[in-house]
Amino acid sequence: MDYNVNNTIVSTLEFLKKHPQVQKGYDFVQADDAHTLQQQKDLALVEAPTFLEQTRAKVFAELLKAEGLTDVQIDRHGNAFGYRRGKGQGPIIVVEGHMDTVFPMNTAKEIIEKDGKIYCPGICDDTRGCVTVLSALRAMNHAGIETDSDFIFMGTVEEEGMGGLGGMKKFLLDHPEVGGCICVDGSGMEGITYEATGIRTIAVNFHGIGGHAMGAFGYVANPLHAAARAVAKIADIQVPADPRTTYAVSNFHAGNDAGIHAIVKECTIKLNFRSNGQKELEELEAKVKNAIDEACKEETARWGKDTITYDYVDYVNVKAGTQDRNAPIVQATYQVIKELGAAPIFNQGGSTNASNPIAMGIPGVCIGGGGTSGGVHTVDEWFDNTDAYKGVQVVYLLSLLLGGVHGVSKTILA
């Protein structure tokens, strides 16, 4: 791929890598690898389902305190973070991993090591991101690096599933002073997520009168049939391939076995739809809601006896957004990855904690924490730590490019 990085970014990175103090922190990361991996194993066993991250947040806050951060706190949303103060002369930079996992309590019970892999639900996503944040922080401290920018090192809540990237969003709304974000999620070091996929997750509740399956037949409209009509209409919606736009009816709930011979009074469907374009996302939502309205009217007209009504419950609402592929933060990320010997890959769209800063116009990227993984979001999730320290080195160098090293280099975000 033909991609040219600004000469200032290239030369700044080359200069930093040769600087003795920066090199000291860079080398420390590899020496810290075993410690980082042990923290990863320990933290993976502190379970943190989405909305139940409290225990892990307390543990992570203590880890931040142990690294010398100031004003360490768990905010009203559950995010655990602290400050590494610089000179206050540059943009405030957030370096974060999300604490929550997709697994219910009592799932991550033990660490199993086999054939060079470490098995445990949540061992990678995003426990790896959390400990990468800690290791990059230790590297800066070990080298005694003073930055122009203030840094916030953080573990966020509510990234997964119904959390809908909510922890990061709420934090940024509380902290409009933030000027740049490095989000670390999962393994690898090649991928660069610099766009935000828009996400909507909603429930639709259909309401009717209900009654006996035979006795009320023909006298009442059926909410379940209305929902089925709606699903059929939604299934026929055409969406663009570019920007990538998707939808899925993921849940359909009505009745129970005890009422097998009944016309239900209520039915609920849940939908998730996404797009890398905000305009396309909004157009899709309009089509979905039009299909629901038409379905209810058709079911009502079919019987002419009563009216099927409906209402919505909003779960997730993340705006789609992008930033220029040539934005300084994107170029800097690309160059650091390239300098470490990997081939950078630009991801199309992305549902990551970088989505909210990007949609808000704040420079942000999401990158991996090194190593390799598999079985993510399954109970067979594994992590391979081979050369994983290189992912931490990417985060370390990128942090210095964004925050500036006092008396040595200026932020590339200026």
SEPANU-36862 format. One record per residue: residue number from 1; x, y, z of N, C-alpha, C in turn. Coordinates in steps of 0.001 Angstrom, whole numbers, plus 500000, padded with zeros to 6 digits. Each point is the difference from the previous one (the first is absolute). Example, Ala and Ser with C-alpha at 12.3 -4.5 7.8 and 13.67 -1.06 7.14 Angstrom:
BEGIN
> 1,513190,494310,507800,499110,501190,500000,500900,501200,500000
> 2,499650,501050,499280,500820,501190,500060,499230,501090,500730
//
This chain:
BEGIN
> 1,500837,498812,500000,499163,501188,500000,500882,501251,500000
> 2,499635,500951,499162,500747,501250,499916,499484,500955,501071
> 3,500797,500201,501015,499589,500863,501107,501216,500770,500463
> 4,499901,501312,499966,501126,500851,500345,499763,500691,501337
> 5,500961,499859,500889,499924,500608,501323,500760,501316,499992
> 6,499417,500983,500646,500596,501328,500107,501448,499909,500497
> 7,500890,500755,499365,501429,499942,500345,500267,500384,501456
> 8,499200,500903,500526,500191,500410,501396,499749,498834,500945
> 9,498969,499217,499710,499697,498834,500844,501104,498957,499881
> 10,500444,499761,498785,501074,499025,499772,501263,500407,500748
> 11,500386,501253,499847,501246,500460,500627,499874,500064,501523
> 12,498817,500363,500500,499797,500049,501450,500119,498608,500608
> 13,499398,499011,499331,500092,498627,500496,501443,499502,499958
> 14,500705,500269,498926,501401,499570,499903,500839,500624,501106
> 15,499756,501275,500273,500748,500703,501036,499694,499414,501381
> 16,498701,499747,500257,499608,499449,501299,500609,498624,500233
> 17,499997,499158,498985,500532,498651,500159,501483,499999,500337
> 18,500697,501024,499569,501432,500087,500262,500310,500709,501319
> 19,499011,500658,500575,500234,500752,501230,500213,499015,501157
> 20,501055,500153,500779,500332,499026,501050,498881,499757,500999
> 21,499316,501064,500391,498931,499848,500991,498817,499218,499422
> 22,499639,500328,498772,498913,499291,499330,500394,498543,499765
> 23,501245,499779,499593,500489,498648,499748,499965,499160,501282
> 24,500251,500642,501127,499978,499292,501278,498604,499435,500275
> 25,498981,500789,499752,498629,499535,500190,499602,498950,498974
> 26,500469,500201,498777,499706,499060,498913,500570,498611,500318
> 27,501227,499959,500474,500633,498727,500354,499345,499377,501233
> 28,499559,500854,500909,499367,499512,501216,498763,499154,499692
> 29,499261,500382,498969,498761,499291,499662,500257,498508,499805
> 30,501078,499674,499286,500298,498581,499785,500381,499324,501317
> 31,500769,500702,500819,500383,499438,501291,498790,499827,500923
> 32,498981,500782,499768,498792,499989,500829,498976,498968,499521
> 33,500331,499291,498940,499033,499119,499340,499432,498934,500936
> 34,500850,499347,500768,499532,498934,500894,499065,500558,501073
> 35,500335,501171,500534,499159,500644,500997,498639,500352,499414
> 36,500017,500534,498782,498759,500379,499322,499115,498782,499780
> 37,500605,498901,499576,499231,498782,499757,499397,499462,501294
> 38,500747,500064,501085,499455,499532,501272,498806,500860,500433
> 39,500124,501311,499810,498875,500874,500307,498779,499643,499143
> 40,500256,499638,498756,498917,499624,499095,499265,498753,500510
> 41,500764,499026,500440,499397,498778,500549,499205,500301,501270
> 42,500582,500798,500868,499332,500319,501267,498709,500773,499754
> 43,500062,500976,499115,498852,500865,499757,498875,499248,499281
> 44,500375,499029,499165,498985,499226,499287,499091,499248,500952
> 45,500509,499664,501173,499215,499249,500979,499153,500900,500895
> 46,500157,501316,499827,499129,500954,500690,498867,500309,499027
> 47,498925,499261,500133,498957,500046,498962,499287,501358,499958
> 48,499619,500392,498788,499423,501329,499806,499007,500002,498849
> 49,498861,499307,500161,498969,500103,498966,499570,501460,499825
> 50,499568,500356,498816,499511,501350,499751,498916,500355,501015
> 51,500143,501177,500607,499156,500538,501070,500347,499431,501375
> 52,500940,499042,500057,500419,499429,501284,501526,500065,500128
> 53,500564,501144,499642,501461,500144,499984,500580,500513,501324
> 54,499165,500136,501026,500417,500702,501210,501248,499401,500648
> 55,500058,498676,500120,501148,499381,500667,501270,500210,499191
> 56,499926,499788,498703,501187,500217,499174,500411,501467,500015
> 57,499037,500897,500042,500325,501428,500043,500806,500330,501257
> 58,499626,499408,501133,500749,500238,501240,501424,499468,499886
> 59,500134,498812,499413,501331,499412,499825,500836,500858,499060
> 60,499392,500430,498901,500746,500793,499018,500404,501355,500586
> 61,499120,500585,500787,500337,501279,500633,501209,499841,500922
> 62,500062,498892,500734,501155,499757,500866,501277,499815,499185
> 63,499887,499350,498851,501162,499838,499126,500486,501353,499479
> 64,499078,500884,499695,500376,501347,499552,500684,500770,501125
> 65,499481,499861,501199,500626,500660,501148,501418,499483,500207
> 66,500183,498699,499833,501321,499393,500202,501023,500533,499014
> 67,499520,500481,498848,500914,500560,498994,500209,501495,500189
> 68,499469,500561,501075,500301,501380,500353,499095,501046,499397
> 69,498866,499604,499426,499095,501004,499452,499353,500811,501114
> 70,499608,501210,499678,499338,500871,500964,498506,500053,499707
> 71,499250,500381,501016,498546,500155,499874,499355,498751,499391
> 72,500452,498832,500451,499412,498740,499513,498583,499895,500552
> 73,499073,499633,499143,498595,499993,500409,499185,499027,499163
> 74,498858,499642,500509,498966,499297,499245,498849,500975,499871
> 75,499712,500426,498788,499008,501052,499822,498579,499466,500170
> 76,499022,500875,499855,498600,499635,500253,499475,498969,499015
> 77,500735,499797,498895,499590,499005,499018,500679,498650,500218
> 78,501071,499990,500820,500731,498766,500274,501360,499928,499359
> 79,500369,501010,499185,501326,500024,499383,501075,500232,501059
> 80,501101,499257,499893,501117,500155,500933,501151,500685,499281
> 81,500474,501117,500548,501062,500730,499310,500799,500863,500967
> 82,501149,500452,499515,500843,500898,500761,500815,500861,499054
> 83,500666,500997,500572,500732,500988,499195,501508,499827,500138
> 84,500678,500088,498887,501455,500154,499983,500257,501404,499489
> 85,500280,500892,500902,500100,501416,499648,501271,500304,499218
> 86,499822,500795,498971,501128,500535,499255,500123,501473,500314
> 87,500420,500762,499004,500146,501441,500178,498701,500756,499722
> 88,498978,499271,499561,498737,500657,499690,500079,500893,498780
> 89,500925,499676,499102,500243,500859,498832,499532,499377,498688
> 90,499335,498869,500075,499519,499343,498793,498610,499443,500230
> 91,499442,499339,499008,498667,499409,500155,500007,498887,501034
> 92,498934,499873,500754,499888,498902,500965,499760,498711,499228
> 93,500823,498988,500295,499964,498743,499258,499465,498878,500889
> 94,499016,499264,499495,499450,498838,500685,500606,498729,499397
> 95,500473,499105,500852,500452,498672,499573,499146,499006,500780
> 96,499210,499176,499294,499033,499164,500722,499819,498622,499381
> 97,499528,499092,500867,499501,498701,499597,498682,499801,500720
> 98,499114,499186,499453,498717,499835,500679,500039,498800,500938
> 99,499394,500166,501162,500064,498995,501054,498958,498894,499847
> 100,498893,500289,499342,498921,499018,499958,500249,498902,498980
> 101,499397,498849,500261,500064,498866,499084,498573,499556,499673
> 102,499875,499104,499031,498676,499557,499555,499455,498845,500834
> 103,500759,499524,500959,499640,498762,500699,499269,500262,501315
> 104,499009,499172,500334,499337,500140,501299,500926,499566,501131
> 105,499628,500360,501204,500772,499610,501176,500155,498483,500082
> 106,501118,499592,500594,500327,498583,500200,500318,499266,498700
> 107,500498,500758,499013,500443,499394,498735,501513,499852,499979
> 108,500712,501056,500388,501471,499979,500006,500479,499460,501340
> 109,500214,498690,500052,500317,499354,501277,501470,499633,500158
> 110,500704,499828,498879,501403,499598,500104,500766,500380,498744
> 111,501310,500078,500163,500920,500220,498887,500550,498646,499585
> 112,499878,499687,498729,500542,498747,499473,501050,500339,498948
> 113,501201,499473,500166,501081,500230,499037,500302,498700,499279
> 114,499940,500061,498670,500173,498808,499195,500540,500370,498622
> 115,501067,499332,499597,500584,500180,498664,500298,501465,499693
> 116,500521,500696,500984,500408,501387,499790,498868,501010,500046
> 117,498794,499539,500309,498851,500891,500057,499430,500037,501418
> 118,499404,501124,500334,499383,500190,501304,498492,500069,499784
> 119,499279,499086,500633,498557,499915,499812,499265,500532,501226
> 120,499044,500897,499749,499101,500480,501043,499008,500961,499345
> 121,498722,499885,500289,499051,500969,499448,500373,501418,500405
> 122,500177,500875,499003,500363,501389,500277,501487,500244,500113
> 123,500834,498993,499792,501454,500170,500153,500561,501030,499026
> 124,499316,500145,498856,500468,500979,499026,499120,501246,499979
> 125,498716,499794,499775,499062,501112,499800,499286,500332,501294
> 126,500343,501040,500720,501099,500873,499640,500985,500087,501153
> 127,500197,498868,500665,500997,499991,501068,501365,500379,499451
> 128,500287,499559,498780,501284,500367,499390,500116,501512,499845
> 129,498928,500646,499584,500045,501450,499858,500281,500696,501318
> 130,499381,499520,501064,500185,500628,501313,501443,499912,500478
> 131,500634,498827,499839,501378,499859,500496,500999,500672,499061
> 132,499644,500150,498734,500848,500774,499079,500071,501448,500456
> 133,498866,500538,500420,499957,501359,500541,500952,500124,501185
> 134,499967,499014,500896,500858,500041,501192,501475,499907,499644
> 135,500346,499135,499041,501403,499829,499629,500555,501239,499320
> 136,499203,500627,499129,500448,501240,499349,500233,501090,501040
> 137,499134,500050,501002,500162,500957,501095,501285,499715,500772
> 138,500266,498740,500298,501232,499652,500725,501238,500395,499208
> 139,499940,499835,498693,501150,500359,499159,500305,501492,500096
> 140,498943,500805,499962,500200,501445,500124,500594,500347,501362
> 141,499509,499333,501031,500512,500267,501352,501440,499522,500170
> 142,500284,498810,499477,501338,499431,500125,501044,500908,499353
> 143,499624,500599,498876,500936,500876,499287,500007,501416,500569
> 144,499087,500290,500918,499940,501343,500573,499614,501049,498989
> 145,499154,499620,499055,499613,500918,498924,498977,501011,500497
> 146,500273,501257,499720,499065,501072,500310,499368,500466,498692
> 147,498706,500004,499960,499295,500365,498773,499462,501418,500084
> 148,499788,500586,498838,499324,501297,499964,498535,499825,500381
> 149,499377,498958,499498,498587,499743,500262,499786,499297,501328
> 150,498835,500208,500576,499517,499154,501083,499410,498746,499370
> 151,500185,498860,500668,499467,498735,499518,498969,499456,500984
> 152,498976,499364,499469,499039,499252,500793,500099,498540,499579
> 153,500374,499131,500935,500050,498559,499740,498747,499398,500631
> 154,499289,499170,499226,498646,499664,500415,499565,498595,499587
> 155,499155,499418,500844,499223,498817,499663,498542,500410,499934
> 156,499342,499758,498876,498626,500458,499814,499003,498864,500203
> 157,498761,500377,500211,498907,499042,500158,499095,500046,498765
> 158,499105,499017,499920,498877,500017,499056,500410,500105,498532
> 159,501091,499338,499642,500384,500002,498582,499211,498959,499221
> 160,499819,498838,500596,499420,498861,499285,498466,500051,499941
> 161,499450,499287,499024,498579,499707,499931,499088,501168,500276
> 162,499094,499793,500952,499008,501022,500335,500634,501226,500654
> 163,501274,499879,500390,500700,501180,500494,500174,501041,498914
> 164,500144,499516,498759,500009,500886,498840,501061,501081,500015
> 165,501225,499633,500467,501105,500968,500047,499684,501168,500943
> 166,499097,499732,500963,499472,501076,500823,500960,500601,501005
> 167,500909,499190,500565,500920,500542,500996,500881,501101,499444
> 168,500537,499770,498823,500863,501000,499360,499197,501245,499622
> 169,498812,499776,499475,499159,501136,499608,499688,500892,501189
> 170,499603,499382,501110,499651,500769,501193,501210,500741,500553
> 171,501161,499345,499968,501219,500652,500484,500314,501240,499174
> 172,499920,499882,498677,500333,501134,499136,499007,501142,500155
> 173,498741,499679,500226,499018,501055,500239,500299,500746,501294
> 174,500565,499287,500974,500392,500630,501266,501326,500745,499899
> 175,500808,499661,498978,501351,500562,499880,500238,500550,498593
> 176,499365,501114,499687,500167,500594,498656,501411,500516,499736
> 177,500837,500020,501055,501378,500478,499833,500904,498979,499315
> 178,499550,498754,499854,500826,498960,499377,500293,500365,498548
> 179,501286,499840,499612,500410,500393,498656,500504,498882,499130
> 180,500036,498766,500522,500456,498873,499192,499797,498706,500759
> 181,499725,498909,499272,499713,498719,500649,500719,498853,499297
> 182,500675,499182,500799,500549,498731,499536,499220,498909,500708
> 183,499229,499245,499228,499204,498915,500558,500680,498686,499632
> 184,500219,499155,500994,500685,498727,499787,498985,498886,500200
> 185,499814,499201,498966,498965,498970,500062,500503,498727,499331
> 186,500097,498919,500784,500358,498709,499431,501471,499860,499704
> 187,500286,499093,499069,501385,499652,499682,500422,500615,498666
> 188,501219,499612,499569,500522,500478,498721,500609,501376,500116
> 189,500664,500421,498937,500584,501340,499980,499933,500639,498614
> 190,499386,499309,499031,499977,500522,498637,498792,500893,499723
> 191,498862,499685,500619,498755,500674,499656,499884,501395,500571
> 192,499461,500911,499183,499736,501377,500418,498527,500290,499750
> 193,499251,500201,501052,498599,500403,499865,499927,501505,500229
> 194,499622,500725,498967,499960,501458,500062,498634,500538,499585
> 195,499050,499102,499766,498639,500379,499670,499049,499461,501065
> 196,498785,500498,499995,498994,499572,500977,498771,499486,499267
> 197,499696,498735,500210,498766,499439,499474,498839,500450,500881
> 198,498964,500545,499381,498814,500385,500751,499215,498763,500402
> 199,499488,499997,501216,499283,498830,500525,498679,500433,500618
> 200,498953,499287,499641,498706,500165,500673,499513,498632,500440
> 201,499619,499883,501256,499372,498791,500503,498705,500420,500682
> 202,498891,499428,499544,498700,500384,500533,499143,498764,500249
> 203,499014,500168,500846,498943,499002,500174,498696,500627,499541
> 204,499130,499184,499413,498670,500449,499592,498977,499119,500707
> 205,499125,500616,500752,498948,499280,500718,498670,500189,499270
> 206,499381,498909,499635,498709,500021,499309,498912,499635,501013
> 207,498899,500754,500017,498967,499817,501006,498636,499734,499358
> 208,499244,499070,500595,498644,499717,499560,499129,499591,501180
> 209,498874,499369,499709,499075,499605,501050,500277,498581,500483
> 210,500317,499117,499074,500238,498612,500361,498704,499234,500216
> 211,500112,498678,500145,498824,499177,500233,500279,498545,499667
> 212,498952,499188,500023,500139,498574,499687,500300,499831,498519
> 213,500851,499025,499680,500437,499818,498614,498829,499724,499057
> 214,498964,499325,500489,498828,499725,499173,498843,500951,500330
> 215,499758,500151,501290,498857,500811,500397,500112,501451,499581
> 216,501222,500567,500005,500172,501415,499654,500398,500201,498536
> 217,500178,498887,499297,500430,500111,498603,498951,500742,499168
> 218,500485,500970,499258,499108,500793,499167,499422,501200,500703
> 219,500169,500038,501325,499470,501115,500772,501094,500979,500441
> 220,501235,499524,500013,501116,500860,500419,501165,499862,499029
> 221,500727,501073,499852,501251,499949,499232,501083,499379,500867
> 222,501014,499427,499355,501030,499240,500713,501326,500760,499996
> 223,500479,500445,501165,501282,500729,500057,501168,499182,499449
> 224,499953,498677,500214,501090,499162,499500,500009,499989,498475
> 225,498804,499944,499400,499921,500050,498540,500481,501350,499471
> 226,499689,501066,500731,500480,501329,499595,501520,500050,500016
> 227,500574,499404,501052,501457,499965,500089,500591,499177,498856
> 228,499337,498861,499679,500491,499168,498908,499922,500740,498667
> 229,498913,500736,499786,499896,500813,498783,501147,501022,499941
> 230,500288,500603,501164,501070,501004,500050,501352,499379,499663
> 231,500278,498826,500574,501276,499330,499737,500137,499671,498512
> 232,498922,499523,499402,500043,499678,498575,500296,501239,499160
> 233,499394,501120,500357,500249,501244,499263,501447,500466,500192
> 234,500484,499909,501243,501381,500414,500280,500984,499141,499211
> 235,499703,498704,499896,500895,499090,499284,500157,500354,498529
> 236,499035,500744,499446,500049,500376,498584,500647,501356,499762
> 237,500415,500690,501054,500623,501319,499836,501349,499860,499308
> 238,500213,500812,498989,501272,500025,499277,500917,501052,500623
> 239,501267,499641,500184,500969,500930,500593,501239,500095,499109
> 240,500720,501107,500069,501198,500160,499165,501152,499127,500485
> 241,500846,499603,499062,501216,499265,500356,501083,500956,500472
> 242,499940,501238,499524,501002,501008,500356,499306,501355,500155
> 243,500001,500579,501191,500628,499484,501221,499265,498761,500515
> 244,500765,499081,500564,499417,498744,500453,498877,500278,500993
> 245,498838,499386,499718,498802,500219,500793,499331,498647,500227
> 246,499639,499709,501236,499474,498670,500329,498827,500107,500963
> 247,499232,498917,500079,498936,499932,501001,499730,498542,500346
> 248,499435,499786,501177,499614,498656,500422,498930,500100,501074
> 249,498906,499251,499815,499046,499784,501080,500590,498858,500824
> 250,500396,500301,501220,500782,499030,500771,499200,499289,501091
> 251,498833,500543,500366,499163,499387,501037,498530,500133,499633
> 252,499219,498973,500329,498559,499993,499741,499348,499301,501191
> 253,499229,500739,500802,499444,499446,501235,498486,500199,500044
> 254,499274,498923,500279,498554,500087,500199,499498,498711,500633
> 255,499074,500135,500917,499340,498842,500556,500898,499083,500803
> 256,499441,498827,500345,500741,498974,500718,499280,498672,499791
> 257,500620,498940,500466,499415,498671,499778,498653,499831,500712
> 258,499852,500664,501141,498734,499892,500722,498853,500625,499217
> 259,500343,500999,499184,498986,500680,499193,500068,499615,498536
> 260,500332,498756,499736,500174,499548,498627,498714,500129,499187
> 261,498847,500014,500670,498710,500106,499319,499400,501387,500182
> 262,500846,500992,499978,499528,501369,500214,500539,500943,498927
> 263,499241,501043,499741,500488,501138,499206,500642,500960,500999
> 264,501250,500291,499799,500750,500792,500988,499499,501441,500061
> 265,500212,500614,501139,499686,501418,500154,501174,500871,499585
> 266,501214,499444,500093,501198,500787,499688,501029,499142,499282
> 267,500808,500653,499194,501115,499349,499311,501128,501014,499873
> 268,501216,499531,500120,501165,500888,499923,501010,499452,499006
> 269,500508,500886,499145,501149,499659,499165,501123,500974,500336
> 270,501226,499531,499847,501175,500847,500214,500838,499996,498734
> 271,500494,501177,499660,500739,500174,498753,501313,500721,500254
> 272,500989,499643,499204,501266,500720,499964,500264,500384,498557
> 273,500239,501277,499755,500381,500408,498645,501149,500994,500071
> 274,500852,499925,498994,501253,500742,500020,500332,500556,498614
> 275,500820,501041,499986,500520,500514,498738,501263,500815,500264
> 276,500874,499980,499040,501191,500848,500083,499701,501426,499567
> 277,498770,500257,499569,499576,501350,499628,498795,500419,500828
> 278,500042,501190,500596,498901,500456,500841,498730,500211,499185
> 279,500126,500549,498802,498839,500223,499134,499318,498675,499686
> 280,500791,498990,499667,499449,498683,499673,499366,499347,501223
> 281,500588,500218,501166,499435,499448,501227,498626,500606,500276
> 282,499904,501306,499832,498728,500678,500243,498948,499582,498970
> 283,500408,499825,498752,499059,499544,498971,499509,498586,500295
> 284,500909,499139,500471,499614,498631,500347,499028,500000,501173
> 285,500259,500807,501004,499098,500065,501145,498601,500428,499570
> 286,499932,500966,499085,498694,500453,499510,499265,498868,499292
> 287,500716,499207,499215,499384,498876,499291,499526,498922,500973
> 288,500804,499727,501014,499622,499007,501009,498730,500435,500719
> 289,499952,501237,500413,498836,500486,500744,498768,500105,499105
> 290,500201,500292,498736,498878,500010,499064,499435,498585,499819
> 291,500893,499011,499939,499567,498604,499867,499177,499580,501213
> 292,500413,500423,501181,499280,499657,501226,498612,500643,500003
> 293,499942,501258,499613,498718,500699,499961,499053,499356,498984
> 294,500508,499688,498822,499182,499359,498976,499491,498638,500475
> 295,500863,499240,500656,499630,498668,500470,498860,500074,501003
> 296,500069,500950,500903,498944,500137,501006,498678,500419,499355
> 297,500061,500886,499040,498785,500435,499303,499390,498846,499207
> 298,500853,499199,499370,499497,498871,499215,499339,498950,500888
> 299,500618,499702,501143,499410,499023,500908,498685,500521,500589
> 300,499957,501277,500281,498767,500611,500494,498900,499927,498943
> 301,500344,500352,498756,499025,500000,498905,499535,498585,499669
> 302,500860,499025,500199,499654,498605,499683,498759,499556,500769
> 303,499862,500475,501238,498884,499556,500827,498974,501093,500244
> 304,500437,501240,500001,499077,501120,500133,499275,500069,501318
> 305,500564,499407,501019,499323,499934,501293,500657,500891,501061
> 306,501309,499979,500042,500734,500803,500970,501288,500471,499340
> 307,500737,500835,500681,501202,500604,499425,501254,499451,500671
> 308,500933,499521,499185,501316,499620,500523,500811,501276,500198
> 309,500482,500199,501205,500860,501147,500288,501424,499520,500253
> 310,500951,500922,500000,501394,499625,500210,500753,501144,500652
> 311,501097,499661,500641,500907,501006,500544,501425,499490,499891
> 312,500946,500913,500182,501416,499679,499843,500753,500130,501320
> 313,501041,499189,500152,500972,500157,501082,501374,500138,499349
> 314,500682,501092,500294,501341,500234,499452,501042,499401,500929
> 315,500906,499210,499445,501095,499423,500779,501351,500614,499643
> 316,500294,500049,498724,501310,500482,499555,499813,501023,498887
> 317,500702,501122,500123,499952,501031,498958,501393,500618,499882
> 318,500772,499471,499071,501360,500494,499744,500030,500619,498615
> 319,500429,501232,499915,500061,500691,498720,501112,499432,499129
> 320,499740,499944,498703,501066,499669,499057,500886,501228,499813
> 321,501266,499761,499728,500907,501127,499798,501295,499539,499374
> 322,500757,500940,499510,501304,499673,499441,500937,501172,500224
> 323,501250,499750,499780,500988,501069,499968,500886,499723,498802
> 324,500633,501019,499526,500836,499862,498814,501051,498916,500224
> 325,500166,499137,499000,501035,498975,500103,501376,500633,500133
> 326,500115,501245,499602,501271,500711,500122,500073,500876,501242
> 327,499056,499843,500913,500055,500744,501259,501290,499653,500739
> 328,500580,500953,500736,501282,499741,500675,499998,498752,500877
> 329,498926,499753,500744,499982,498837,500888,500018,498700,499203
> 330,499351,499996,498850,499978,498803,499157,501370,499785,499367
> 331,500586,501074,499499,501345,499895,499404,501013,499544,501043
> 332,499909,500549,501206,500948,499629,501056,499867,498528,500355
> 333,498768,499525,500101,499767,498586,500315,500579,499106,498911
> 334,499739,500364,498765,500519,499242,498852,501521,499923,500055
> 335,500653,501135,500241,501462,500041,499958,500628,499214,501146
> 336,499394,500059,501185,500541,499247,501134,499912,498501,499720
> 337,498859,499547,499509,499829,498572,499697,501006,499563,498938
> 338,500160,500829,498997,500955,499688,498928,501419,499939,500540
> 339,500358,500925,500877,501347,500047,500573,500311,498742,500816
> 340,498967,499393,500557,500205,498792,500794,499960,498732,499156
> 341,499963,500163,498684,500155,498865,499107,498729,499315,499555
> 342,498839,500578,500319,498731,499409,499576,499445,500768,498812
> 343,499044,499404,499323,499335,500636,498857,498669,500571,500472
> 344,499884,501310,500129,498758,500597,500519,498807,499694,499093
> 345,498848,499796,500639,498759,499729,499280,498951,501002,500466
> 346,499372,500689,499035,498913,500916,500330,498697,499221,500033
> 347,499376,499952,501166,498718,499312,500126,498876,500878,499477
> 348,499033,499388,499331,498835,500735,499535,498973,500076,501113
> 349,499624,501221,500365,499063,500166,501091,500567,499455,501292
> 350,499126,499715,500932,500444,499429,501264,499054,500338,501124
> 351,499664,499004,500807,499183,500205,501198,500915,499843,501205
> 352,500721,501042,500327,500989,499991,501071,499827,501238,500867
> 353,500753,500058,501074,499924,501179,500854,500567,501249,499332
> 354,500632,499841,498839,500433,501179,499241,498830,500631,499260
> 355,498879,499294,499914,498862,500509,499230,499487,501328,500536
> 356,499842,500092,501315,499434,501231,500558,500917,501210,499865
> 357,501292,499893,500305,500843,501172,499743,500003,500396,498529
> 358,500061,499028,499110,500004,500321,498570,498726,500726,499618
> 359,498853,499481,500449,498718,500633,499670,499882,501393,500609
> 360,500728,500235,501120,499972,501312,500654,501045,500958,499428
> 361,500785,499525,499033,501023,500848,499406,501303,500026,500767
> 362,500186,499063,500920,501242,499898,500777,500916,498992,499307
> 363,501263,500332,499752,500908,499029,499385,500045,498710,500812
> 364,499791,498879,499324,499993,498727,500712,500271,498831,499087
> 365,500630,498982,500548,500226,498748,499280,499803,498854,500971
> 366,499711,498831,499449,499987,498775,500784,501006,499045,499394
> 367,500867,499450,500847,501039,499078,499550,500058,498819,500958
> 368,500681,498945,499576,500121,498808,500827,501123,500109,501010
> 369,499989,499064,500957,501005,499999,501057,501112,499001,499790
> 370,500115,499468,498754,501075,499064,499699,499596,498555,500208
> 371,500857,499087,499540,499715,498582,500101,498936,499578,498996
> 372,499523,498760,500133,498936,499502,499145,498941,499346,500875
> 373,498811,499817,499434,498906,499451,500784,499038,499245,499106
> 374,499093,499278,500621,498966,499277,499282,498854,499672,500926
> 375,498865,499611,499429,498842,499646,500795,499433,501147,500809
> 376,500266,501230,499558,499535,501164,500751,498470,499993,500063
> 377,499476,500332,501147,498562,500000,500300,499440,498582,500107
> 378,500868,499017,500156,499560,498640,500303,500740,499531,501251
> 379,499517,498916,500600,500650,499491,501209,501350,499361,499680
> 380,500300,499843,498711,501291,499439,499581,501013,501081,499635
> 381,499774,501211,500447,500886,501118,499670,501431,499724,500463
> 382,500968,500327,499136,501404,499792,500346,500855,501179,499575
> 383,501186,500067,500595,500967,501055,499695,501382,499380,499905
> 384,500748,500399,498971,501391,499579,499815,500886,501226,500189
> 385,500887,499928,500976,500791,501175,500391,501261,500208,499160
> 386,500211,499211,498980,501213,500135,499179,500127,501417,499452
> 387,501095,500665,500341,500304,501365,499545,498911,501012,500351
> 388,499201,499697,501006,498900,500906,500351,500499,501355,500482
> 389,501210,500037,500526,500549,501263,500492,500066,501063,498912
> 390,500068,499574,498736,500079,500976,498907,498728,500850,499918
> 391,498859,499399,500358,498767,500777,500042,500064,501098,501042
> 392,500622,499701,501140,500179,501016,501041,500946,501088,499513
> 393,501039,499613,499289,500936,500993,499473,499317,500960,499034
> 394,499043,499490,499226,499233,500875,499109,499244,501039,500822
> 395,499319,499545,501046,499225,500919,500839,500912,501008,500681
> 396,501144,499541,500468,500972,500871,500667,500488,501110,499067
> 397,500461,499633,498822,500533,501004,499070,498907,500927,499488
> 398,498824,499444,499721,498894,500831,499526,499594,501011,501074
> 399,500006,499564,501245,499671,500919,501098,500953,501187,500035
> 400,501282,499727,499811,500992,501076,500029,499867,500926,498801
> 401,499629,499454,498858,499765,500846,498825,498813,500932,500222
> 402,498960,499480,500643,498809,500815,500220,500193,501001,501137
> 403,500677,499567,501070,500129,500856,501172,501219,500885,500023
> 404,500986,499704,499144,501227,500796,499988,500875,499701,501206
> 405,501291,499894,499782,500967,499809,501085,500588,501369,500307
> 406,499825,500454,501235,500375,501376,500352,501482,500244,499715
> 407,500249,501084,499263,501364,500383,499663,500623,499157,498898
> 408,499261,499024,499486,500551,499095,498970,499180,500062,498727
> 409,498679,499859,500112,499138,499990,498813,498642,500598,500335
> 410,499355,500559,499000,498668,500564,500154,498954,498983,499545
> 411,498768,500175,500496,498913,499142,499566,499799,500102,498485
> 412,499716,498887,499366,499731,500024,498562,498542,500383,499729
> 413,499198,500187,501061,498613,500393,499822,499825,501502,499847
> 414,501046,500773,500254,499889,501464,499940,499672,500435,498579
//
